Amino acid sequence: MGPFDAWPTGGGGFEYFYGFIGGETNQYYPAIYEGTTPVEPEKSPEEGYHFTSDMAIKATKWIRQQKSLMPDKPFFVYWAPGATHAPHQVPKEWADKYKGQFDQGWDKLREETFARQKALGVVPQECELTGRHEEIPAWDTVSAEMKPVLARQMEVYAGFLEHTDHHIGQLVDALRDLQILDDTLIYVIIGDNGASAEGSLQGTFNEMVTITGFGHLETPEFLKANLDKFGGVEAYNHYAVGWAHAMDTPYQWTKQVASHWGGTRNGTIVHWPRGIQAKGEIRSQFHHVIDVAPTILEAAGLPEPVFVNGVQQRPIEGVSMLYSFDDAHAAERHQTQYFEMLGNRGIYHKGWTAVTKHRTPWEAGVAPVPAFDEDVWELYDTNTDWSQSKDLAKAHPQKLHELQRLWLIEAVKYNVLPLDDRFAERANPDLAGRPQLVKGTRQLLFGGMGRLSESSIVNFKNKSHAITAEVVVPESGAQGVIVAQGGITGGWSFYAKEGKPKYCYNFYGLHRYTIEGTATIPPGTHQVRVEFKYDGGGLAKGGTVTLYIDGNTVGEGRVDQTEPLIFSADETCDIAFEAGSPVTYDYPTHNGKFSGEVNWVAIDVDKDAEDLDHLISAEERLKVAMALQ
């Protein structure tokens, strides 16, 4: 509904946007926006759809159109695929190219990678390989049963990475075909704050299971039984911590650990034949992602904007990298940089780093964390210790104190304080204590609404609730989705099949609890309702489900367990259809499109869900609508 001033188009500076706005997206069922309008993929996964390919095609067409109609106008493209962020999803033939190539395990892979890094010169010859932390198991201690599962996780990831490189290559080929490749400044930033350790020590078939603290439900037997599905349309997989550690060679730790280089440093390629005289060289000056924008402005000969749409701008905080492009030995200009994520903190200043790891990435869900005063700080001189392998905190306590004080100064300056070290709690507004878009215990939705994010829907997780809909059923009968939320990673759907109302609760894809009505919904206008009586006693409990047609009970069943925090990163709530991946494979129509009309859907929570006649009158609906004004 807007305002759209924080979207890529409508206020974010881009003339055209095609992509997703969640933290991640399903590669086979992405939540795509064109501008600020939600759109659905033109093909299904069965027809060969994959989001990375779609993005490459759209970007190529856009560039060609720009150069065709305005050949003298420079263009800027920010191509940020979901790959190779989780979920790791790629067609099977790409993953199969790497069969057997990771059977040696993550410890050996780390040694092999380190040797290649030295041979290529991307790390100094005197660089030391840091040790594996005790929290990460040695490959030799992994059971024979699990090794094929873990190796397959990495085969899928490698195929996913090559698949992404292939489509980057398509973009480069398009620039070459237009004869503008040599004139185009290309940045390839490889990584996401280091490799991700959010997949647990054993990896996961559904990342949402692990992130919300239910990883124990994915047993070795379950993972092995689903081995052939990794990377496919039914999976939402992520590799194990050991692989993340190997991908961050030669550093300690991983993504989320914003203190150490393993959680912050990314390889970057800069290509600009007509703008950079040096070819095939390595640069080691310290820089940060906030330096990309100043570099592009300087390269394009554009001044830093002082006013935008009449609004005075704060100074850009980054430093241009342009000075280093043709001078490998130029003194670095980005001399100080703080880091913080979930309480993990670090500071870089003129080659020295002071760091502290506060929490561990794979300890997900509502996990206990130490007090900030108990954190142990480490000190490294990366002028001589490139991989942060030698802790100098005891040898140079005064230097450590100076850098800790500098971190606090930077944290105050850039609004890092107060620190918030919660993880899963942030996903639930009730637990996080933050404002919600939709307040209260009642909400009214209408037919035609869709792509509503979880934060757009009243929160009824871990609570009793009722969902009531007025539907118009054709003579041919009721078929398809009335209202659904979530997808293959978890969610629920209230739908009709063969005329009968049905309710499916998808618990992380591990169990689908389905309750079916015993009577059909007659042709004409009728109310259908599902009541969920929550067991209580804490988070993630089960409940009793009752189905109604026009206030009459037509079905009852149990849901043994529910998802307590989030269903997904970007799956949505939809009326009369289901966008994205399906909650259930029981739909009789494509995308679950309802055969008739859904006039409205009412969601009532806790005491507001109690209704003696199990019907919502026009007067009651009016009260809800007026209360929300």
C-alpha positions in Angstrom: 0.0 0.0 0.0 3.0 2.3 0.2 4.7 4.6 0.8 7.2 3.2 -1.6 10.1 5.6 -0.9 12.2 2.8 0.5 11.6 0.4 -2.4 14.1 0.1 -5.3 11.6 2.0 -7.6 9.4 4.7 -6.3 12.0 6.2 -4.1 15.2 4.0 -4.1 16.7 5.6 -7.2 16.1 2.8 -9.7 14.0 3.3 -12.9 13.2 -0.4 -13.1 13.1 -3.2 -10.6 12.6 -6.9 -11.0 13.4 -9.2 -8.1 12.5 -10.1 -4.5 12.5 -8.0 -1.3 12.7 -10.7 1.4 15.9 -11.8 3.1 15.9 -14.8 0.7 13.5 -16.5 -1.7 12.6 -19.9 -3.1 14.5 -20.2 -6.5 11.6 -22.3 -8.0 8.7 -20.3 -6.5 10.2 -16.8 -5.9 8.2 -13.9 -4.5 8.8 -11.5 -7.4 8.0 -7.8 -7.7 8.1 -5.8 -10.9 8.4 -2.3 -9.6 6.1 -2.4 -6.6 3.7 -4.9 -8.2 3.8 -8.6 -7.3 4.0 -10.9 -10.3 4.1 -14.6 -10.8 6.8 -16.5 -12.8 5.8 -17.2 -16.4 6.8 -20.9 -16.1 6.5 -23.6 -13.5 9.5 -25.5 -12.0 8.3 -28.5 -14.0 8.7 -26.4 -17.2 12.3 -25.6 -16.2 11.8 -22.3 -14.3 14.6 -21.1 -12.0 14.9 -17.6 -10.7 18.6 -17.0 -11.5 17.9 -17.7 -15.1 14.8 -15.5 -15.1 16.9 -12.6 -13.6 19.6 -13.0 -16.2 17.1 -12.9 -19.0 15.3 -9.8 -17.6 18.6 -7.9 -17.0 19.9 -8.7 -20.5 16.6 -7.5 -22.1 16.7 -4.3 -20.1 20.3 -3.6 -21.1 19.7 -4.2 -24.7 16.6 -1.9 -24.6 18.7 0.8 -23.0 21.4 0.6 -25.7 18.9 0.3 -28.5 16.9 3.4 -27.6 19.5 5.6 -25.9 22.9 4.3 -26.9 24.7 7.3 -25.4 23.1 7.1 -22.0 25.1 5.3 -19.4 23.3 2.6 -17.4 23.7 1.1 -14.0 22.5 -2.4 -13.1 22.5 -3.9 -9.6 22.1 -7.7 -10.3 21.7 -9.4 -6.9 20.5 -13.0 -7.3 19.1 -15.1 -4.5 22.0 -17.5 -5.3 24.0 -18.7 -3.7 22.2 -17.7 -0.5 20.0 -20.3 1.1 17.9 -22.1 0.0 20.5 -24.0 -2.1 18.3 -25.0 -5.1 19.5 -26.0 -8.5 18.5 -28.4 -11.2 19.8 -31.9 -10.5 22.1 -32.1 -13.6 24.2 -29.2 -12.2 24.6 -30.8 -8.8 25.4 -34.2 -10.4 28.5 -32.6 -12.1 30.2 -32.6 -8.7 29.4 -36.2 -7.6 32.2 -37.6 -5.5 34.2 -34.3 -5.4 33.6 -33.7 -1.7 33.9 -37.2 -0.4 37.2 -36.2 1.3 35.3 -34.0 3.7 35.6 -30.4 5.0 38.9 -30.7 6.8 40.7 -31.9 3.7 38.9 -29.5 1.5 40.1 -26.7 3.7 43.7 -27.7 3.2 43.2 -28.1 -0.6 41.6 -24.6 -0.8 44.4 -23.0 1.3 47.0 -24.5 -1.0 45.2 -23.2 -4.1 44.9 -19.7 -2.5 48.7 -19.6 -2.0 49.4 -20.9 -5.5 47.1 -18.1 -6.9 48.6 -15.5 -4.7 45.3 -14.4 -3.2 46.7 -14.9 0.3 50.3 -14.1 1.3 52.8 -17.0 1.4 53.4 -16.4 5.1 49.7 -16.6 5.9 48.7 -19.4 8.4 45.7 -21.6 8.2 43.6 -21.1 11.4 42.5 -24.1 13.4 39.1 -25.7 13.5 37.1 -24.7 16.6 36.0 -27.5 19.0 32.4 -26.7 18.3 32.8 -27.9 14.7 33.2 -31.7 14.4 36.2 -33.2 12.6 35.2 -35.0 9.3 36.7 -38.2 10.7 34.2 -38.2 13.6 31.2 -38.1 11.3 29.3 -41.3 11.0 29.4 -43.3 7.8 25.7 -43.0 7.6 25.9 -39.2 7.4 28.9 -38.7 5.2 26.9 -39.3 1.9 24.3 -36.8 3.0 26.9 -34.2 3.9 28.8 -34.7 0.7 25.6 -34.3 -1.3 24.9 -31.0 0.4 28.2 -29.6 -0.9 27.6 -31.1 -4.4 24.3 -29.2 -4.6 26.0 -26.0 -3.4 28.8 -26.3 -5.9 26.3 -26.9 -8.7 24.3 -23.9 -7.5 27.4 -21.7 -7.6 28.4 -22.8 -11.1 24.8 -22.3 -12.3 25.0 -18.8 -11.0 28.4 -18.2 -12.7 26.9 -19.5 -15.9 24.1 -16.8 -15.8 26.6 -14.1 -14.9 28.4 -15.2 -18.0 25.2 -14.6 -20.0 25.2 -11.0 -18.9 28.8 -10.6 -19.8 28.2 -12.2 -23.2 25.4 -9.7 -23.8 27.8 -6.8 -23.0 30.3 -8.3 -25.4 27.7 -8.7 -28.1 26.8 -5.0 -27.7 30.5 -4.1 -27.9 30.4 -2.3 -24.6 32.1 -4.8 -22.4 35.5 -2.9 -22.3 33.7 0.3 -21.4 31.6 -1.2 -18.5 32.8 -1.2 -14.9 31.8 -4.5 -13.4 31.9 -5.4 -9.7 31.5 -9.0 -8.8 31.2 -9.3 -5.0 31.3 -13.0 -4.1 29.7 -13.9 -0.8 27.3 -12.9 1.9 29.3 -11.8 5.0 31.3 -15.1 4.8 29.8 -18.5 4.2 26.7 -19.3 6.2 26.7 -21.6 9.2 23.0 -21.3 9.6 22.4 -24.9 8.4 23.3 -26.6 11.7 26.1 -29.1 12.4 24.4 -31.7 10.2 22.9 -29.5 7.5 19.2 -29.2 6.9 16.5 -30.2 4.3 14.4 -27.2 5.3 16.3 -24.2 6.6 13.3 -22.9 8.5 13.4 -26.0 10.8 16.9 -25.1 11.9 16.6 -21.4 12.1 13.6 -21.6 14.5 15.3 -24.2 16.8 13.7 -27.4 15.6 16.7 -29.0 13.8 16.5 -32.1 16.0 13.4 -33.1 14.1 15.4 -33.8 11.0 17.0 -37.1 12.0 19.8 -38.7 10.1 17.2 -41.2 8.8 15.0 -38.4 7.5 17.9 -36.7 5.8 19.1 -39.9 4.2 15.6 -40.8 3.0 15.4 -37.4 1.2 18.9 -37.4 -0.2 17.8 -37.4 -3.8 15.5 -34.4 -3.2 18.3 -32.0 -2.0 18.3 -29.0 -4.3 14.9 -29.8 -5.8 11.5 -28.2 -5.7 10.5 -30.0 -2.4 13.6 -28.9 -0.6 14.7 -25.7 1.1 18.1 -27.0 2.0 21.4 -25.6 3.5 24.8 -27.2 4.0 26.4 -28.1 7.3 28.6 -25.8 9.4 31.7 -27.8 8.5 31.3 -26.8 4.9 30.8 -23.1 5.8 34.0 -23.2 7.8 35.8 -24.7 4.8 34.3 -22.1 2.4 35.8 -19.4 4.7 39.3 -20.7 4.4 41.8 -19.5 5.8 39.8 -17.7 8.4 38.0 -18.5 11.7 34.3 -18.6 12.0 31.5 -17.8 9.5 28.7 -15.5 8.6 27.0 -13.8 11.6 30.3 -13.8 13.4 30.9 -10.2 12.5 34.0 -10.0 14.6 36.3 -12.2 12.5 37.2 -12.0 8.8 35.4 -15.4 8.2 32.2 -13.5 9.0 32.8 -10.3 7.0 35.4 -10.7 4.3 34.4 -11.4 0.7 36.4 -11.9 -2.5 35.7 -9.2 -5.1 36.5 -8.9 -8.8 36.7 -5.5 -10.6 36.7 -5.5 -14.4 37.0 -2.3 -16.4 39.5 -2.7 -19.4 39.3 0.9 -20.6 39.3 2.3 -17.1 42.0 0.3 -15.4 45.5 -0.1 -16.9 46.5 -2.9 -14.6 45.4 -6.4 -15.7 45.0 -9.5 -13.6 46.5 -8.0 -10.4 45.6 -8.4 -6.8 44.7 -5.5 -4.4 44.9 -5.9 -0.6 44.0 -2.4 0.6 41.2 -2.6 3.2 37.8 -1.7 1.9 34.1 -2.2 2.9 30.9 -2.6 0.9 30.0 1.0 1.7 32.9 2.0 -0.5 31.3 0.7 -3.7 28.9 3.7 -4.2 31.7 6.4 -3.8 33.8 4.4 -6.3 31.1 4.4 -8.9 30.4 8.1 -8.4 34.1 8.9 -8.9 34.5 6.6 -11.8 31.5 8.2 -13.5 32.8 11.7 -12.7 29.7 12.5 -10.7 29.7 14.6 -7.5 28.3 13.2 -4.3 24.7 14.4 -4.1 24.0 17.1 -1.5 20.3 17.4 -2.1 17.9 14.8 -3.4 14.3 15.8 -4.1 14.8 18.8 -1.9 16.1 16.8 1.0 19.6 17.5 2.3 21.7 14.3 2.4 24.0 13.0 5.0 27.6 12.6 3.8 28.3 9.3 2.2 30.3 7.3 4.8 32.4 5.2 2.4 35.7 5.9 0.6 36.3 5.5 -3.1 38.5 2.6 -4.1 39.5 4.2 -7.4 42.9 5.3 -6.1 44.0 1.6 -5.8 43.0 0.5 -9.3 46.3 1.4 -10.9 48.5 1.4 -7.8 48.9 -1.8 -5.9 51.0 -0.1 -3.2 48.9 3.0 -2.6 48.3 3.7 1.1 44.8 2.6 2.0 42.2 5.2 2.7 39.6 3.3 4.6 41.4 3.1 7.9 38.6 2.5 10.5 35.6 0.2 10.3 33.3 -1.2 13.0 31.4 -4.5 12.7 28.4 -5.8 14.7 25.8 -8.5 14.2 23.6 -10.1 17.0 26.2 -9.0 19.6 29.3 -10.3 17.7 31.5 -7.2 17.4 34.8 -6.1 15.9 36.8 -3.0 14.9 39.4 -2.5 12.3 41.9 0.3 12.6 45.1 0.7 10.5 45.6 -3.0 10.2 44.8 -3.9 13.8 41.6 -5.7 14.7 39.9 -6.1 18.1 37.1 -8.7 18.0 34.7 -10.7 20.3 32.4 -13.5 19.4 29.2 -13.2 21.5 27.0 -15.9 20.1 27.3 -18.9 17.7 25.4 -18.9 14.4 24.1 -22.5 14.6 22.7 -22.1 18.1 19.3 -21.0 16.6 15.8 -20.6 17.9 15.4 -18.9 21.3 18.9 -19.8 22.5 20.6 -18.6 25.7 23.5 -16.1 25.3 26.1 -14.8 27.8 26.0 -11.3 29.2 28.0 -8.8 27.1 30.4 -8.2 30.0 31.4 -11.9 29.9 32.6 -11.6 26.2 36.3 -12.3 25.7 38.0 -9.9 23.3 40.9 -10.9 21.0 43.5 -8.8 19.3 45.2 -9.3 15.9 47.7 -7.4 13.9 46.6 -8.1 10.4 49.5 -6.2 8.9 51.6 -9.3 9.6 48.9 -11.9 10.5 46.6 -11.9 7.4 44.3 -14.7 8.7 43.9 -13.5 12.3 45.6 -16.6 13.6 47.6 -15.2 16.6 45.7 -13.6 19.4 47.8 -10.7 20.9 45.4 -9.6 23.6 47.6 -10.6 26.5 50.7 -9.3 24.9 49.2 -5.8 24.1 46.4 -5.1 26.6 46.7 -1.3 26.1 46.3 -1.7 22.3 43.2 -3.8 22.9 41.8 -1.2 25.3 42.3 1.5 22.7 40.5 -0.4 20.0 37.6 -1.4 22.4 37.1 2.3 23.1 37.2 3.1 19.4 34.5 0.5 18.8 32.3 2.2 21.3 32.9 5.6 19.7 32.0 4.2 16.3 29.0 2.3 17.7 27.6 5.5 19.2 28.3 7.5 16.0 26.5 5.0 13.7 23.6 4.1 16.0 24.7 0.5 16.8 23.7 0.9 20.4 21.8 -0.5 22.2 22.9 -4.0 21.3 20.3 -6.6 20.7 21.6 -10.2 20.7 18.3 -12.0 20.2 17.8 -14.1 17.0 14.6 -16.1 16.6 12.7 -13.7 18.9 13.1 -10.9 16.4 10.8 -12.8 13.9 7.9 -12.7 16.3 6.7 -9.1 17.1 5.1 -10.2 20.3 8.4 -11.5 21.6 10.6 -8.8 20.0 8.4 -6.0 21.4 8.4 -4.0 18.2 5.5 -2.2 16.5 3.3 -4.2 14.2 1.7 -3.2 10.9 -1.5 -5.0 11.9 -2.5 -4.6 15.6 -5.1 -6.2 17.7 -6.9 -9.5 17.4 -9.1 -9.1 14.4 -8.5 -8.6 10.7 -10.7 -8.4 7.6 -9.4 -9.4 4.2 -11.1 -9.4 0.8 -11.1 -11.4 -2.4 -8.3 -10.5 -4.8 -5.8 -9.7 -2.1 -2.5 -11.6 -2.2 1.2 -11.6 -1.6 0.6 -10.4 1.9 3.8 -10.9 4.0 3.6 -12.4 7.4 4.0 -9.0 9.0 0.9 -7.9 7.1 -1.3 -10.5 8.8 -2.5 -10.4 12.4 -0.2 -12.7 14.4 -2.1 -15.8 15.6 0.8 -18.2 16.1 0.7 -20.0 19.5 -2.9 -18.8 20.0 -6.4 -20.0 19.5 -8.0 -18.4 16.4 -10.8 -18.7 13.8 -10.8 -18.0 10.1 -14.1 -17.3 8.5 -14.8 -16.7 4.8 -17.8 -15.9 2.7 -17.6 -17.8 -0.6 -19.7 -17.8 -3.7 -19.8 -21.4 -5.1 -20.6 -22.1 -8.7 -23.0 -24.9 -9.8 -19.9 -26.9 -10.7 -18.9 -27.0 -7.0 -16.2 -25.5 -4.8 -12.6 -26.3 -5.7 -9.3 -24.6 -4.6 -7.9 -22.2 -2.1 -10.1 -20.0 0.1 -7.2 -18.6 2.0 -3.6 -19.8 2.6 -0.4 -18.7 4.2 3.1 -20.0 3.8 4.4 -22.7 1.5 6.5 -25.8 1.4 8.6 -24.7 4.4 5.5 -24.4 6.5 2.1 -22.8 6.7 -1.6 -23.6 6.5 -4.3 -23.6 3.9 -8.1 -23.5 4.1 -9.4 -24.9 0.8 -12.1 -27.0 -0.9 -11.7 -30.2 -2.8 -14.6 -32.0 -4.5 -16.9 -29.5 -2.9 -15.8 -30.3 0.7 -13.9 -27.9 2.9 -10.4 -29.0 4.0 -7.7 -27.6 6.2 -4.0 -28.5 6.0 -1.4 -27.4 8.5 2.1 -27.9 7.1 4.6 -28.3 10.0 8.0 -27.5 8.4 7.3 -30.0 5.5 7.9 -32.8 8.0 4.2 -33.4 8.7 1.0 -32.2 6.9 -2.0 -32.5 9.1 -5.2 -32.5 7.0 -8.7 -32.3 8.3 -11.6 -32.9 5.7 -15.2 -31.9 6.0 -17.9 -34.5 5.6 -20.3 -32.3 3.7 -20.1 -30.3 0.5 -20.5 -26.5 0.3 -23.7 -25.9 -1.7 -23.8 -23.6 -4.7 -24.5 -20.0 -3.9 -23.2 -17.7 -1.1 -22.1 -19.4 2.1 -19.9 -19.0 5.1 -17.1 -21.5 5.8 -15.1 -21.4 8.9 -12.1 -23.2 10.6 -11.6 -22.9 14.3 -8.2 -23.7 15.8 -8.4 -24.3 19.6 -4.8 -24.0 20.8 -3.6 -26.4 23.5 -1.7 -23.7 25.3 1.2 -24.3 27.7 3.9 -22.4 25.7 5.1 -22.1 22.1 4.7 -24.5 19.2 1.9 -26.6 20.8 -0.8 -28.3 18.9 -4.6 -27.8 18.8 -8.0 -29.1 17.8 -9.4 -28.0 14.4 -13.1 -27.8 13.7 -14.7 -27.1 10.2 -18.0 -25.4 9.7 -20.4 -24.6 6.8 -22.9 -21.9 7.6 -22.3 -22.5 11.4 -22.8 -26.2 11.3 -20.0 -28.6 12.3 -18.8 -30.7 9.3 -15.4 -31.9 10.4 -12.9 -32.1 13.2 -9.3 -33.2 13.7 -5.9 -32.6 15.4 -2.7 -30.7 14.6 -0.1 -32.1 17.0 2.5 -29.3 16.7 2.7 -25.9 15.2 5.4 -23.5 14.0 6.0 -20.9 16.7 7.9 -18.0 15.0 7.9 -17.8 11.2 6.7 -19.9 8.3 9.2 -18.6 5.8 11.4 -15.7 4.7 9.0 -14.6 1.9 6.0 -16.8 1.4 2.8 -14.9 1.8 -0.9 -15.0 2.6 -3.3 -15.2 -0.4 -7.0 -15.1 -0.9 -8.7 -17.4 -3.5 -5.3 -18.7 -4.8 -1.8 -19.5 -3.4 1.2 -17.7 -4.7 4.7 -19.2 -4.3 5.2 -22.8 -3.3 2.2 -24.8 -2.2 1.4 -25.5 1.5 -0.1 -28.8 0.3 0.0 -30.9 -2.9 -3.7 -31.7 -2.5 -4.9 -28.7 -4.6 -7.1 -29.8 -7.5 -6.3 -26.7 -9.6 -3.1 -24.9 -10.7 -1.9 -22.4 -8.0 -5.0 -23.6 -6.1 -7.2 -21.0 -7.8 -10.7 -21.1 -6.3 -13.5 -22.1 -8.7 -15.8 -19.4 -7.4 -15.5 -16.1 -5.5 -14.2 -15.3 -2.1 -15.9 -12.2 -0.9 -14.1 -11.7 2.4 -12.0 -13.5 5.0 -12.1 -12.6 8.7 -9.3 -13.6 11.1 -10.2 -13.6 14.8 -7.7 -14.4 17.6 -8.0 -15.5 21.2 -11.3 -14.4 22.8 -12.4 -12.8 19.6 -12.4 -16.3 18.0 -15.1 -17.5 20.4 -18.5 -17.4 18.6 -21.5 -19.4 19.7 -23.2 -19.6 16.3 -19.8 -19.9 14.4 -21.0 -17.2 12.0 -20.0 -13.6 11.4 -22.9 -11.3 10.7 -22.7 -8.2 8.5 -22.9 -6.1 11.7 -19.9 -7.9 13.2 -17.9 -7.4 10.0 -18.8 -3.7 10.1 -17.5 -3.4 13.6 -14.2 -4.9 12.6 -13.9 -2.6 9.6 -14.7 0.5 11.7 -12.3 -0.6 14.4 -9.4 -0.7 12.0 -10.0 2.8 10.7 
